[in-house]
Amino acid sequence: MGEMLSTKVTRQIAAREGVDPLHLDKPLYDVIDVGALETMVESASKREGGTLEVTFTYYGYEVVVDETGDVTVTPTATAGKSGDGSANRTAAGK
């Protein structure tokens, strides 16, 4: 899979916030079980025709991870340096 998903997510958020990933106030693992996320994506990528989308909120951004490990980060209405790390986890595997 290459770069770890947790690294992809934190780098994208940090870039949007204009800070080093190590300077984010709330660690990603406080919001979502990153090991479980890695496992779900790895399993989905091995299933033929399998799809997966995991959505959660981190640091005021909606984060979507798909079965290929692609990460999409979209600002929510409260995006910014709030340090918001709430998790609204949705996983839909088909």
C-alpha positions as CSV (number, residue, x, y, z in Angstrom):
1,M,0.0,0.0,0.0
2,G,3.0,2.3,0.4
3,E,2.6,5.2,2.8
4,M,0.6,4.4,5.9
5,L,-2.9,5.8,5.8
6,S,-2.4,7.6,9.1
7,T,0.6,9.4,7.6
8,K,-1.4,10.3,4.5
9,V,-4.3,11.8,6.5
10,T,-2.1,13.8,8.9
11,R,0.1,15.2,6.1
12,Q,-3.0,16.3,4.2
13,I,-4.6,18.0,7.2
14,A,-1.3,19.6,8.3
15,A,-0.8,21.0,4.8
16,R,-4.2,22.5,4.8
17,E,-3.5,24.0,8.3
18,G,-0.1,25.2,7.3
19,V,1.7,23.3,10.1
20,D,4.0,20.4,10.4
21,P,2.1,17.1,10.9
22,L,3.8,16.8,14.3
23,H,2.2,20.1,15.4
24,L,-1.4,19.0,15.1
25,D,-3.0,19.4,18.5
26,K,-4.9,16.1,18.5
27,P,-3.3,12.8,17.4
28,L,-5.2,10.9,14.7
29,Y,-5.3,7.8,16.9
30,D,-7.4,9.8,19.4
31,V,-10.1,10.0,16.7
32,I,-10.0,6.6,14.9
33,D,-8.4,3.3,15.4
34,V,-5.7,3.6,12.7
35,G,-4.8,-0.1,12.9
36,A,-8.4,-1.1,12.2
37,L,-8.5,1.5,9.3
38,E,-5.4,0.0,7.8
39,T,-6.8,-3.6,8.2
40,M,-10.2,-2.7,6.6
41,V,-8.5,-1.0,3.6
42,E,-6.1,-3.8,3.1
43,S,-8.8,-6.4,3.3
44,A,-11.1,-4.5,0.9
45,S,-8.2,-4.0,-1.6
46,K,-7.7,-7.8,-1.8
47,R,-11.4,-8.6,-2.5
48,E,-12.2,-8.6,-6.2
49,G,-14.8,-5.9,-6.8
50,G,-14.8,-5.0,-3.2
51,T,-15.5,-1.4,-2.3
52,L,-15.0,0.4,1.0
53,E,-15.5,4.0,2.1
54,V,-14.7,5.1,5.6
55,T,-15.6,8.6,6.6
56,F,-14.7,10.4,9.7
57,T,-14.1,14.0,10.9
58,Y,-10.7,15.1,12.0
59,Y,-9.5,18.6,12.9
60,G,-12.6,20.1,11.3
61,Y,-12.2,18.2,8.0
62,E,-14.2,15.4,6.6
63,V,-11.8,12.6,5.7
64,V,-12.8,9.8,3.3
65,V,-10.6,6.7,2.8
66,D,-11.5,4.3,0.1
67,E,-10.5,0.7,-0.6
68,T,-7.5,1.7,-2.6
69,G,-6.1,3.8,0.3
70,D,-6.9,7.1,-1.4
71,V,-7.5,9.8,1.1
72,T,-9.8,12.8,0.4
73,V,-9.9,15.7,2.8
74,T,-12.7,18.3,2.6
75,P,-13.3,21.2,4.9
76,T,-16.4,21.1,7.1
77,A,-18.2,24.2,8.2
78,T,-16.0,24.3,11.3
79,A,-12.6,23.7,9.5
80,G,-9.7,25.5,11.0
81,K,-7.3,25.3,13.9
82,S,-10.0,24.0,16.2
83,G,-8.2,20.8,16.9
84,D,-11.6,19.1,16.5
85,G,-11.1,15.5,16.5
86,S,-14.6,14.1,16.7
87,A,-15.2,10.8,15.0
88,N,-18.2,10.3,12.9
89,R,-17.2,6.9,11.5
90,T,-19.1,5.3,8.7
91,A,-17.9,2.2,7.0
92,A,-19.8,0.7,4.0
93,G,-18.2,-2.4,2.5
94,K,-19.9,-4.1,-0.5
